[in-house]
Amino acid sequence: MRSYLSISWVIGVLAILSLVAVACGGSAAPQQPEPKVVEVLKEVPVEVLKEVVVTATPVSADDSGQVTAKVDRVIYAFGEVIETNRNWTVGRPSYYQFDPWAETLLDLEATTNARIPRIATSWESNEDASSWTFHLQEGIPFHDNYGELTTADVAASLALHRSDEATSSFKQFLKEMKPGDEGFEIIDDHSITFNMEGSTTLWPAMASRGFGGGEFLILSKKQIDEGLESFDEKPIGTGPYEYGGRDTGEGIWFELAEGTHWRGEKPDFKEIEIKWVREDATRLAMLLVGESHMSSLSRELQFEAMKRGMITLEAQVPTNYLTLFLGGMYFSEGDPDYDPTVPWVSPENGLKIRQAMNKAVDRDELIDFILKGAGTTMYNTAFHPTLEGYNPEWEEKWDDMYGFDPEAAKALMAEAGYSPDNPMEFTIWNYVSSDEPETAVMVEALINYWQPIGIDLKIVDSEWGTVRSAYREKNDMIKEGGWGNVITMRSVVDRVRAWAYPNGSGRNYESDAINEAWAAIAETVDPDEIDKQVRKVGDDRFDNFADIPFFWFALQVTANPEVIDSWTFPGTSASKTSHWNLLKASQ
């Protein structure tokens, strides 16, 4: 990746700017709609059997007040991704490359996170939720005269995720689909049914823009049939923007599609450019000198930017969470990848070590340090009080089991045979990915907590693709330590699916309790039973110190108010920042 500016240059810019009196502020906040009580998070009760929407597909939120932007091309700087046009070959952190030009069957309402129609106007399941039917909007045009979108395009897009080349999380879900052509039925040009081996409540999530889905983008069968070389050169979609091009290692750009978007979306900016910039300080410098108009920044650098007149744009839903996962946690009976010689998974001392690793961390201090107070403790990874399976007892047990107590942590490590004089070695595979500056800051902070209790922490810079491959393959590299990850909230039923062995793709903590719970969930559509099974999984993870959970927080982007007025997005899309038609230009 190209480093745009040196750190010393950044410091120089900050020093010069500190001599200039710049008011910290920005434009007034956009008028918000009247608040309404909408349950959008606990999905199992509302999407078990049937959800049919008969109204016309709406435009999410309000982009009707289109203005003339001060710049034609808005530039957004943030961390690295795996660069490709083939969305089925990468995971969600790389989906910034696709959201402007490609669309999903369902959308997320930008302010409430509710699932709403998009390409599909309605959807429903059969009685046991083993088959799901989606009905498409008629007359949706592909870019560049590639014809009208039909169910043939949906089927062709599905086939890409079922191919050998696919590595998406969606592919793991599709392993539960009936084999071959039995897995779907094209009813007509605008209705298609997906057939699963068992019951599932997850299809609405998988078909949507995010909040558990976001990977099932509907692409052109005509272009796929031409060969993927055409797709690599310029992928065809149906979004308000179309693919413009990319400079590998530097960035990607999109151009406003010709004509009126089929759903009436009216973005203010004619072009979007996203630059891949690894260094947090460099992204700040680019913003301050006008090389970008928005940047993904750590909270500390956000404050520096705000002192110099920049503004913060925040997701509508506080649904990101940060966790440090531990390699080697493969406790399913008969799993050949389980290695008892890995200290934190050993049958004799693993539980003590994992508890010590948790109790050594002052999460309140980290919330203040990393998030400047704008976060809340996460008591169990992926489990939020508004989601299914949450157990309030975790909060009651927290101080005793996980609460900050460095002396207790040191004693636990001593019982396991480790001390500052005889430390346990642990490697964190560090990477910078998309809008996740919090991960790198957390990783650095752990040195101060773990060294005094007898953990020799080594931090190795890597890339997200390398780390993802390592934990999915359960290879020796990942068993040397762990990795941090910022993840968007989604149904915990989906998380249980991903954690189950052997078909899941989560590959962090695996156990027979999880496998049994997932088998039970796959046989029922009863919300109470599903909730009970999900809670069993949560109890198993909590009691066994499955990982190092940190906190919940809202995604934030720092922007130049001279160019950008506001951005309304839920924060749970596959690309986290999304809804580019709601990125509003300053007047």
N, C-alpha and C positions, 0 to 999 in steps of 0.2 A: 504494500500500500504506500502511496506517496505521502510523505510528511510535509504538509504545506508550509509550516513555519517552525522555527526552532523554539525550544522552551525559553531560551534567553531572550529571543525576540519578543515572545509573548510577555515576559516580565517587563521588557522595555515599553511595550505598548501600554501595559497597565500603569506603569509609573508616569508616563506622559499624560495619560488620560486622567490620572488622579489629580493633576494640577488644574484640570478644567472643571468648572462647576457645572455638573450635569444633574438635572433633577431626576430623581428616581420616580418613574411613573409610566403612564401610557394612556391609551384611550379608555373611555368609560366601558364598563362591562356591558355586553349585549343584553338587551331585555330578555328575561327568561319567561317561559310560559308559567301559568299558575301551577303550583305543585299539585300532583295528584297521587293518590295511593295506588301503586301498581306493584304486584308481586311479580318480579321478573327473574329472581334468582333461584328459588326452590322449584326446579323444573319438573320433577317427577310427577307431582299431583296434576299439573296442568297439561302435560303432553303425553299422557300414558296411552290413550286410545285414539282420540280424534281431535283434530284442530282444523277447521275449515273456515277460511276467510273469503267472503264473497264480494267484498268491496274492491274497487279498483286499486291497483298498486300505488301507494302514496310515495311522495318524496319525503325522505327522513328529515325531520326538523324543517327549518325554513331557509332556503337559499334564494328566495324570490327577489331579495333586495340586491341584485347584482350591481356592482360598481366598477368603474374604470380604475384598474390598478395602476400604481405608480411605476411598476416594473412589469415587463411582459413575462419574464422567467423568475419564479420564486425559487430560491436555493435553500435546501435543507441539509445540514451537515450532521452526521452521526456515525456510529461505529460500523464495523465491518459486517458483511454478510457473505454467504456462499453465492457467488455470482453465476447466474444462469437464467435462461428464459423458461426452463423446464420445471415448472412448479412442483410436479409430482416427485422430483428427485431430491427435494430439500424440505427442511422443517419450517415451522412458523417464523423463527427469527429472520428468515430470509424473504418473507412475504411482502416487504416494502417494495420489492421489484415488480409486484403484480397488482396490488390493490387499485392503482389508478385506472388500469385498462381492462382488467378482467373482473367478472362478476360471479356471484354465487346464486344458488336457488333462493335462499332467504337472506334477509338483511338484519341488521341490528338498529333499532331506533337510537338515535345519537344521544338522547338525554336520559332515557330510562333503561337502556340495554335490552329492551324487549325484542323478541323475534318478530319480524314483520315481513310481508311479502316483498319479493324482489323479482327475479326471473319467474319464480313460481308464485301464482296468485293464491293458491290454497293447497292444503295437504291433509291427508288423513291416513289412519292405519286400520287394519282389520281387527277383529275382536281380541286376538292374543298378541297383537303388536309384532307379528313376525313378518308382515308385509306392509310397506308404506308407499302410498301413491302421491305423486306431486303433479299438479296441473299448471302448465306454463302459460305465461302471457303470450298472446299472439302478436305477431308483427315486430318482434325485436330484431333489429338489423345488426349484423356484424360489421366491423370497420372494413373499409376498402372494398365494398361491394362483394363481400363474401357470402351474401345471401341472408335469409331469415333463420333465426335460431329455432330449432325443433328438438324433439326428443332424440333424434339421431345424433345430434351434437352432444347431448347429455350422456348417451350410451358410449360414444367415442371417448369422451373425457373420463368416464368411469373406467374404461379399459386401460387408460394410461396408468391409473393408480393401482390397477391389478397386475401390471406388467412386472417383469423381472427387474426393470430399471428403477422402479418406484421405491422410495425409502420414506415416504411421508407417513405420519401417524395415521392418516386416513386409511392407508393400506392395511395397517394392523386391524382396524375396525372391519375392513372388508373381508378379512379371513373368516368372519362369522357369516358371510353371505353364502347362499347356495352356489355350488360350483358352476363355472361356465355360463352359458346362456340361461340356465335356470335362475340365475341371480337377479335377473330383471326381465320385465315384460313391457315392450312398447305397445301401449294401448292404441294410441293414434299420434299424430304429429305433436300434440300438446299435452299428453298424459303418459306417465311412465310409473311403473311399480317396481320397487326393490324388494327382493325376497330373501329373508334371512333364515338360517338354520333353526334359530330359536327366537324368543321374544327379545325386543330391545326398545327402550324409550329414547334412544340416542339419535335417531335419524334427523329430527329437526335441528339438533345441535350440529351434526356433521354436515348438514346441507346449508348451514348459515355462514355469515361473514366472519363469525368468531364465537367467543364464549363457549369454547369446546370444539368449534369447527374452523372453517375458513380456508381449508385446503382444497375443497372440491370446487374448483373454478371451471366454468363451462366454456369450453374452447370450440373452435370451428372444426367439424369433421372434415370439411373440404380441405382445410389447410393440413390437418393431420394426414389425410390421404395423399397429399402432395409430397410428403416426406418431412422429417423433422428438421432438415437443413433450412427449409423455408421458415419454420417456427423459430429456429435459432437466429435467423436474420431479422425477422420482424413478426412477433406473435400477434395474432388477430384476436380481438376481444369485443366486448359490447359496452365498455365503460365510458364515462364522459371524456376521458383522455385516451389517446392511443400511444402505443410504444413509439418513442422517438429514436433512441439509440443508446449506446453505452461506450464508455472508455474503460476497458477492463482495468481494475485496480484503482480507479479514480471515481467513477460515478455512472449514473444512469439518468436519462431524461425522458419526459413524456410531453406530448403536444395535444392541445385541445382538439378533440375529434370534430370533423367537419359536420355542419348541420346541427340540428337540435337533437339532444340526447333523447332516447326513446322514453325515458322516465321524466324528462323535463328538468334534469339537473343542470344548473347554470354556474359553473365555477367562475370566480373572478379572474383567475390568472390563466394566461394563454399557455404557459408552459410550467412544468415542475422539473427541477433538477435535484437529485439526491446525491450527495458526495460522501464517499466512504472515507472517514477520517478517524484513525485509531485513537489519537491522543486527545484526552479531554481538554487540556489547556489549549491545544491548537484549534479545537472547535470554538472555544471562547474567543480566541484572537480573531478568527475568521468572522465571527459575528460582530465584533467590535469595530473592525476595519471595513465592514461591508462586503466581504467575500461570500458571506452567507446571510440569509434573512431569518433563519431559524437554526437552532443548534440543540442537540441533546447534551445536557450538562449535568454534572454532579451537583448536589444541592449547594455545596460550598462555592462552586464557580457560578451558580445561578445568582447567588447574592452579590458576587463581584459584578456580574452583568447588570443586575438591577440597580446597583449604585450608579451605573453609567447610563441609565435611562431605558434599559430593556424591560420587557414584560414577561410574565410566565403564563403559559396556556396550560390548563390542567384538564385531564380526563374527567368526564362527568361521573364516573363510577370509580371508587377507590379499590380497584380489583387487581393490582399486581402484588405478587408476594415473592419474597427472597428466601431461599433455602440453600444450605450447603449439603449436598448429597455425598454419601460415603460409598466408595467402590467395594465390591466383594460381598455385598449383603444379600447373599443368595441362599435362603434358608429353606426353600421348597425341598421336600423329601426327594432324594434321588437326583438332584441337580448336579451334574458333573463339574460345574464351574465353581462350586463352593470349595473354598480353600481355608481350612481351619488354622493355617499358619499365619494368616493375616491377623495382626494383633486385635483389631477392633471387632473382628467377627469370631474370634476363638471361643469355643464352648466354655472355657474356664474363666476368661477375663474380659471377653468382648463387651458384655453388658456394662460392667464397671467402667471400662474405658469410654464407651459412648456416653454414659451418664456424666463422667468427668468432663468430657469435651463440651457438653451442654452447660454444666454448672459453672464452668470457668468463664463463660461469656456474659458480660453485662449488657443485656439487650436494651435497657433504658438508655444507657450511655451511647450505644450505637444508633438508636433512633435519633438522639440529639445530634450526634456527630455526622451521621450519614444523611439523615432526612431533615435535619434542623427541626426536629420535633413533630414533623408532619407524617406520622405513622403510628400504627398500633401493633402490639405484640401479637404474633401468630402462635397459638398454643399447639397447633398440630398442622403439619404441612398440608395445604390445599383445603383444609376444613375451615369454613367461615360460618359464623353464627346464623347467617341467612340461608345456608345451604343444607342439603339433606345429610343426615347422619351425625350432626354436631352434638357433642356430649358436654354439657356445662360442667360436669365433674372434672374435666381436664383443667379448668381454671382453678378449681379448688385444690387440686393436687399439684399445681404448677410449682409453687414456691419450694415444696419439699423435694420434688423430683427434678425440676429443671432450673429453679431459681438461682440467681447469681450467688455463689459461695465458693470463692477460690480455695479456701482452706479445705473444705469438703472435697473439692475436685482434686486437690493435691493428694489428699489421703486415699481417694479411690485409685488414683494412678499408682500410688505406692503399693497398695494391695495387689495391683496387677503387675508389680515388679519394675515400675518406671519412676524416674525422678529427674530433676534438672541435671544431675550428674550422670544419669543413665537414661537418656530420653528415648521415647518412641519416635521413629521417623515417620513423617506424614507429608505427602506432596499434594499441593493444590494446583490443578491444571487451570490456569488463569487465561481468560480470553476476553476480548471486547466485542460485543455483539449488539448491533442495532441500538435501541433505546435502553441500554442497560448499564449506565455508568455506575450504578450502586454496587454491582457485583465486585468490581475491581477494588473499590474502596473498602468493602467488607473484608475481602481477602487479606488486604494489607493489615487491617486492624486486628485480625486474629492472632498475629504474631505476639502482640502484647499480652493477650489472654492465655495463650497456650504454652509459651516458653516457660513461665514460672511454675507450671504444674508438671513439666516433664515431657513436653512434646516438641520435637525439633521440626519446625515447619519450614518446608522448602516450597517456594512459589515458582512455578515454571510457566512462562508465557507460551500460549498455544493458540489454536484457532478453533472456533466453534465446531467446524466440520470434523476435526480430529477428535475432539472430546466426545462429540455425539457418537461417532463410529466406535470409539473405545468403550463407552458404557453399554452401547447396544450389543457389541460383540462380547462383552464381559472379558476383555483381554487382560493380560498381565499389567499393562500400563495403568489401567484404571484402578487396579487392586493396590497400587502403591499409595493411594490417597483418595481424593475426592474432587468435586467441582461445584461451583456455585451456579445458581440459575435464577433469573427473574422470570416468573411464569404468570400468565394472566389467569384470572379466576375462570373456572368452568364447572359444570356439573361434577360432583364428586363420583357419581356413577361412572362417568367417563374416566376419571382417575383410577378407580378400582379396575376397570377394564384394562387400562394401560399398565397397571402394576401386576396383573395376574400372570402367572407362569403356566405354559411356555409362550403363549401367543402375544402377550403384551409387549410394548416397546419402551416402557418406563425404565426398567432395568436399574432401579436404585435399591429399594428394599423389597424383597420377595419372600413370601411365607405361605405355608399351607392354609393359614387362616384367611388370607386374601384369596387364594385359589378357590377355597370352599365357598366363600361369600360370593365371588363372581359366578360360580356355577349355579348358586341359588338364585341370584338376580336374573340370570339368563333364562330362568324357567317361570318367571312371574311378571305380572304387570300391577300387582298390588302395591300401592305407594307405601303402606305401613311396613310391609315385608321388606321392600327395597330399603327403606329408611333403617330398619333394624339391621340388615346385612351390612350396609355402609357404615353404621356405627360400630359394628364388630371389627371392621377393618380399621377404623380410627382408633379404637381401644388397643388393638394389636400393635399398631405403629407407635402410639403414645407410650405404652407400657414397655416397649422394647427399644426405645430411643432410636427410631429408624433413621433419623438424620438430625441436622441442626437447623430447626426452624427459626426464622428471625422475625419478620414483620410484614404487615399489609400496608400498602401505600398507593397513592394515585400517581399515574404517569404524568410527567410534566415536560413541557418543551419551552425553551427560552427563545423569545422572538424580538425583532426590531419593530417597535410600534409605528415607525415612520412608513413601514411597508405593510405590516400585518396588524389588523384590528382584533381578530378573535379566531378561534377554531373550536368548533363543537364536535367532539368525538367521544365515544363511550370508553375507550381504553382497553376493550376486551377483544377487538378484532384480531385476526391472525397477524396482522402487521402492527398491532397496538395503536399507532396513530392511523387514522383512516378518514373516510367521509371528506374527501378533498373538495367536494362542492361546498362544504361548510367552512372552508378556510377563507376567511373574509379579509379583503384588502382594506387598508386605511384609505380614507378619502382625502 
